[in-house]
Amino acid sequence: MKRTLFLLPLIVFSWSLRAQYFEVGGQIGLSNYVGDLSYNSSALYLGESHFAAGVFGRFNINQFMAVKLGLNYGSITGRDENATDAFIRERNLSFKSSLVEVGLTGEFNIPGFMPYNLARPLSAYLFGGIGYTFFNPKAFYQGRWYDLQPLGTEGQGLPGFEAPYQKSTLVIPFGLGVKYALTDQLNIGLEIGARRAFTDYLDDVSGNYVDFQTLLAGNGELAAALGNRTGEYLGTEPVLGETGQRGDDKVADWYFLAGLSLSWNFLDNGLVGSRGRSTKRSGCKTY
């Protein structure tokens, strides 16, 4: 009895070590965005989906929990011409921006993931964490792309207006996925996640219009031209006066990443060797 009580913690500790391993991989997929210049400011427009890719390292604590460090790249776009509302189409704004994200997330596997001997090769998972994203909104005007943040299209930098916004932001990533072990070392997966940004300027649109002459005098001709583009849409002269709300500063921007992944489990880490590890479902061992 005493021997059993002595061995039990060792057995549990041994299985705990066996369940811990590192994993590295990459993924490709799509990125999209919801904000002031999306389809209706609260819904995805699939026509504005773009290529995204990333790499990651994952530490699997046990069959239920893991921690992942990821680096992702994507791009987002939005155009008022996609809107169903005629008033929004007249606003006539558009943008594109690249995204570079570093994120740290925790994962919870349901019902659990055990690639060893393909004991439990299929599992869904939920994830959530924190990240930091770099972005740079641009607009196309008269045959060229222009960086919008330095222009101050909503009066940023002028007396009585906000300071220029930062081109980086904290984000909260969360979502779900599913992964499957093809072998005890090679996995495939599918993941869909949302990112809540702590900025409303992924698209350079947030507050109110600024009077054309004020922008022209303070931030220059290009800022005035791109601050209010309704005149282009209507085929008239630039709109000179303040015309109220340009965006909605009460709601932050969001972006989304979805992708297919391929990853490799480093099972032979010194704690868990390959000796005696089965390579087939049948349980046959290799030495």
Backbone torsions as a table, in degrees:
resi	resn	phi	psi	omega
1	MET	NA	-45.3	179.3
2	LYS	-63.4	-37.7	-179.9
3	ARG	-64.8	-39.7	178.7
4	THR	-63.1	-44.2	179.4
5	LEU	-64.5	-31.4	179.1
6	PHE	-73.8	-40.0	-176.1
7	LEU	-77.4	-27.6	-175.2
8	LEU	-57.8	-48.6	177.7
9	PRO	-60.7	-35.4	178.6
10	LEU	-65.4	-39.9	179.0
11	ILE	-64.9	-45.1	179.4
12	VAL	-62.0	-43.1	179.9
13	PHE	-64.4	-39.9	178.7
14	SER	-61.6	-44.2	178.8
15	TRP	-68.6	-31.3	176.7
16	SER	-64.3	-44.0	176.9
17	LEU	-64.1	-38.0	-178.9
18	ARG	-64.7	-29.3	-177.8
19	ALA	-82.6	-14.0	-178.0
20	GLN	-94.0	131.5	178.4
21	TYR	-163.6	159.4	176.3
22	PHE	-94.8	155.9	-177.9
23	GLU	-145.3	137.2	175.1
24	VAL	-128.1	152.0	-178.9
25	GLY	-169.9	-176.6	177.5
26	GLY	-142.4	164.4	179.8
27	GLN	-147.1	154.0	173.0
28	ILE	-131.7	150.3	-178.3
29	GLY	-179.1	-139.5	-174.4
30	LEU	-131.9	150.9	172.6
31	SER	-123.1	151.0	178.9
32	ASN	-152.7	177.2	-172.1
33	TYR	-149.2	151.9	171.3
34	VAL	-129.9	126.3	-179.0
35	GLY	-173.9	-156.3	-175.5
36	ASP	-64.4	-25.6	-177.8
37	LEU	-111.3	16.6	173.9
38	SER	-84.3	-178.4	-171.2
39	TYR	-46.5	-52.1	175.0
40	ASN	-143.2	27.8	178.4
41	SER	71.3	-3.8	179.2
42	SER	-140.3	10.8	-178.1
43	ALA	-141.8	146.3	175.8
44	LEU	-68.7	144.1	170.5
45	TYR	-114.8	107.6	-171.5
46	LEU	-62.4	-24.1	178.0
47	GLY	-66.3	-14.1	178.2
48	GLU	-104.1	25.3	175.7
49	SER	-81.8	145.9	-176.4
50	HIS	-140.0	163.9	-178.5
51	PHE	-62.8	139.4	175.5
52	ALA	-138.9	154.2	179.6
53	ALA	-152.3	161.2	179.8
54	GLY	-165.1	167.0	173.5
55	VAL	-129.9	156.3	-177.9
56	PHE	-154.6	157.7	169.3
57	GLY	-124.7	137.5	-176.3
58	ARG	-129.3	133.5	172.5
59	PHE	-106.7	113.6	179.8
60	ASN	-87.2	109.7	-176.5
61	ILE	-73.4	-44.9	174.3
62	ASN	-157.2	-171.2	-175.6
63	GLN	-66.9	-16.0	-176.7
64	PHE	-104.3	-27.7	-171.8
65	MET	-126.3	144.3	177.4
66	ALA	-149.6	158.2	175.3
67	VAL	-123.7	132.6	-175.7
68	LYS	-125.2	134.0	172.0
69	LEU	-110.1	123.1	-174.3
70	GLY	-130.4	152.0	172.9
71	LEU	-124.5	119.5	-175.1
72	ASN	-123.6	147.1	174.1
73	TYR	-126.0	139.5	176.1
74	GLY	-159.0	-177.6	174.4
75	SER	-144.1	151.4	-179.9
76	ILE	-132.0	150.7	178.3
77	THR	-143.5	159.7	174.8
78	GLY	-156.8	144.2	-178.6
79	ARG	-143.7	132.3	178.4
80	ASP	-63.6	-21.7	-179.6
81	GLU	-64.8	-16.6	177.3
82	ASN	-80.7	-13.5	-173.3
83	ALA	-70.8	149.5	175.3
84	THR	-85.7	-19.3	-179.1
85	ASP	-84.6	125.0	-178.0
86	ALA	-62.1	-36.0	179.7
87	PHE	-63.1	-40.7	178.5
88	ILE	-67.3	-40.5	178.6
89	ARG	-60.9	-37.4	178.3
90	GLU	-65.2	-28.0	177.1
91	ARG	-58.3	-39.8	166.8
92	ASN	66.0	31.9	177.9
93	LEU	-95.7	156.3	177.7
94	SER	-157.7	162.6	179.6
95	PHE	-161.9	165.3	164.9
96	LYS	-141.7	153.3	178.0
97	SER	-153.7	138.9	169.2
98	SER	-81.7	156.9	178.4
99	LEU	-130.9	132.5	170.9
100	VAL	-126.4	119.1	-172.8
101	GLU	-122.7	134.5	168.4
102	VAL	-113.0	127.8	-175.6
103	GLY	-139.1	147.5	175.0
104	LEU	-123.2	120.0	-175.8
105	THR	-131.0	152.1	170.4
106	GLY	-102.1	145.7	-177.3
107	GLU	-125.7	144.3	176.0
108	PHE	-125.1	115.4	-177.1
109	ASN	-85.3	134.4	178.2
110	ILE	-129.9	111.8	14.0
111	PRO	-94.5	3.8	-175.4
112	GLY	133.1	150.1	-175.9
113	PHE	-126.6	119.9	-179.8
114	MET	-135.4	95.0	-179.9
115	PRO	-74.5	-19.0	179.1
116	TYR	-55.8	123.2	179.3
117	ASN	56.1	16.9	-177.1
118	LEU	54.9	39.3	-177.7
119	ALA	-65.8	-40.0	177.1
120	ARG	-143.8	80.2	-168.1
121	PRO	-81.5	-13.5	-175.3
122	LEU	-122.2	130.1	178.2
123	SER	-155.1	142.0	166.6
124	ALA	-86.1	164.2	176.3
125	TYR	-153.1	153.5	172.7
126	LEU	-110.2	147.4	179.2
127	PHE	-141.3	156.4	176.5
128	GLY	-164.6	155.4	-179.1
129	GLY	177.8	-142.4	-178.4
130	ILE	-141.7	150.5	-179.5
131	GLY	-149.7	173.3	177.2
132	TYR	-137.2	130.8	-172.2
133	THR	-127.1	137.7	174.5
134	PHE	-104.6	136.3	-177.9
135	PHE	-142.5	166.7	-178.3
136	ASN	-158.8	88.4	-177.3
137	PRO	-68.1	139.8	179.3
138	LYS	-131.2	156.2	175.1
139	ALA	-130.8	147.8	179.2
140	PHE	-94.6	126.4	-176.5
141	TYR	-149.1	122.8	177.6
142	GLN	50.7	47.6	173.6
143	GLY	84.1	5.4	-178.3
144	ARG	-137.3	154.8	172.5
145	TRP	-95.6	134.6	-179.4
146	TYR	-123.3	136.2	171.5
147	ASP	-66.8	130.2	-173.8
148	LEU	-89.0	-33.7	-174.8
149	GLN	-58.7	-42.7	180.0
150	PRO	-67.1	-18.9	-175.3
151	LEU	-77.4	-33.2	-176.4
152	GLY	69.7	58.1	-175.3
153	THR	-68.6	-16.0	175.0
154	GLU	-112.8	27.5	176.0
155	GLY	83.9	8.8	-178.3
156	GLN	-57.1	133.8	179.4
157	GLY	93.6	-15.8	178.4
158	LEU	-84.0	154.5	176.6
159	PRO	-56.6	131.1	179.8
160	GLY	87.7	-1.9	179.1
161	PHE	-117.1	170.9	179.9
162	GLU	-68.6	159.6	171.9
163	ALA	-70.9	157.6	176.3
164	PRO	-55.7	139.7	-179.7
165	TYR	-75.0	156.6	176.4
166	GLN	-78.2	146.6	178.3
167	LYS	-94.3	35.5	175.6
168	SER	-153.4	154.9	-175.0
169	THR	-157.5	149.9	166.5
170	LEU	-68.5	147.0	174.7
171	VAL	-135.3	154.8	173.9
172	ILE	-111.7	104.7	177.7
173	PRO	-88.0	139.1	174.3
174	PHE	-157.4	157.7	-179.8
175	GLY	166.5	-154.3	-177.1
176	LEU	-147.0	163.9	179.9
177	GLY	-160.2	179.1	175.9
178	VAL	-144.9	142.4	178.8
179	LYS	-137.5	153.2	-176.0
180	TYR	-139.0	131.3	178.4
181	ALA	-86.5	111.6	175.6
182	LEU	-71.1	-40.6	171.2
183	THR	-133.7	-175.7	179.0
184	ASP	-76.6	-0.2	177.0
185	GLN	-125.1	-14.0	-176.2
186	LEU	-118.7	126.1	-178.3
187	ASN	-121.8	153.0	166.1
188	ILE	-120.5	156.8	-178.3
189	GLY	-155.8	164.6	174.7
190	LEU	-134.1	130.1	-178.1
191	GLU	-136.2	139.1	176.2
192	ILE	-128.4	125.4	-176.3
193	GLY	-142.0	151.4	176.0
194	ALA	-109.1	152.4	175.1
195	ARG	-128.5	118.5	174.7
196	ARG	-91.4	115.1	-178.3
197	ALA	-87.4	148.0	176.2
198	PHE	-95.6	44.2	174.4
199	THR	-152.8	154.9	173.7
200	ASP	-110.8	20.2	-174.2
201	TYR	-118.8	20.6	172.5
202	LEU	-56.1	-31.3	-177.8
203	ASP	-107.0	5.4	-178.2
204	ASP	67.6	16.2	-178.7
205	VAL	-126.4	126.4	-179.8
206	SER	-151.4	-50.4	-169.8
207	GLY	-105.4	-127.7	-175.3
208	ASN	-109.3	161.8	172.2
209	TYR	-65.9	151.5	174.2
210	VAL	-113.9	142.3	178.9
211	ASP	-50.9	134.5	-175.7
212	PHE	-54.8	-47.8	-176.7
213	GLN	-66.1	-34.4	177.4
214	THR	-64.6	-45.7	177.7
215	LEU	-65.8	-41.6	-179.1
216	LEU	-60.2	-45.2	-178.1
217	ALA	-72.8	-36.1	-173.4
218	GLY	-91.2	-44.5	-174.2
219	ASN	-115.3	-3.6	172.7
220	GLY	104.1	170.4	-174.4
221	GLU	-63.6	-40.9	-177.4
222	LEU	-66.8	-41.4	177.3
223	ALA	-61.6	-41.6	179.5
224	ALA	-66.0	-39.5	-178.7
225	ALA	-68.8	-37.5	-176.9
226	LEU	-91.6	-11.6	177.7
227	GLY	-71.6	-34.5	179.1
228	ASN	-140.7	109.5	-175.1
229	ARG	-110.7	17.1	178.9
230	THR	-62.6	-37.5	179.4
231	GLY	-58.7	-37.7	177.0
232	GLU	-60.9	-43.7	-178.2
233	TYR	-65.4	-41.5	-176.7
234	LEU	-82.7	-11.7	-177.6
235	GLY	73.4	32.0	-178.5
236	THR	-119.9	-177.0	174.5
237	GLU	-67.7	161.1	177.6
238	PRO	-55.4	144.8	176.6
239	VAL	-73.7	120.3	-169.9
240	LEU	-87.9	-38.3	-174.6
241	GLY	-90.2	168.9	172.9
242	GLU	-66.5	136.7	-176.7
243	THR	-124.7	26.3	173.1
244	GLY	85.5	-142.2	-169.5
245	GLN	-71.3	130.1	176.0
246	ARG	-101.4	-40.0	177.8
247	GLY	-141.7	-170.7	-179.5
248	ASP	-120.4	101.2	-176.5
249	ASP	-80.1	1.4	179.0
250	LYS	-86.6	-12.0	-177.0
251	VAL	-124.8	122.7	178.7
252	ALA	-74.2	161.2	178.5
253	ASP	-80.6	156.6	177.4
254	TRP	-129.8	153.4	165.4
255	TYR	-139.7	165.1	-171.0
256	PHE	-135.1	143.1	176.2
257	LEU	-128.2	134.1	175.2
258	ALA	-136.6	139.2	-177.3
259	GLY	-163.8	162.5	172.5
260	LEU	-99.3	137.7	-176.1
261	SER	-123.3	156.4	172.8
262	LEU	-133.8	128.3	-175.0
263	SER	-141.3	160.5	-176.3
264	TRP	-123.6	129.8	178.4
265	ASN	-90.4	126.2	175.2
266	PHE	-92.6	82.2	-175.9
267	LEU	-77.5	-33.1	-176.6
268	ASP	-88.2	79.5	-173.2
269	ASN	-108.9	15.2	-178.2
270	GLY	95.4	-28.1	175.9
271	LEU	-91.6	-34.2	179.8
272	VAL	-126.2	104.1	-178.0
273	GLY	-85.1	171.6	179.8
274	SER	-80.6	-13.4	-177.4
275	ARG	-66.3	128.5	177.8
276	GLY	78.9	7.1	-179.2
277	ARG	-91.9	128.1	-179.0
278	SER	-72.2	143.9	177.8
279	THR	-110.3	0.4	-179.6
280	LYS	-136.0	159.1	177.6
281	ARG	-61.0	-24.0	-176.1
282	SER	-69.9	-16.7	179.1
283	GLY	92.5	5.1	177.1
284	CYS	-64.0	139.3	-175.0
285	LYS	-104.5	154.0	173.8
286	THR	-117.9	148.2	-178.0
287	TYR	-130.5	NA	NA
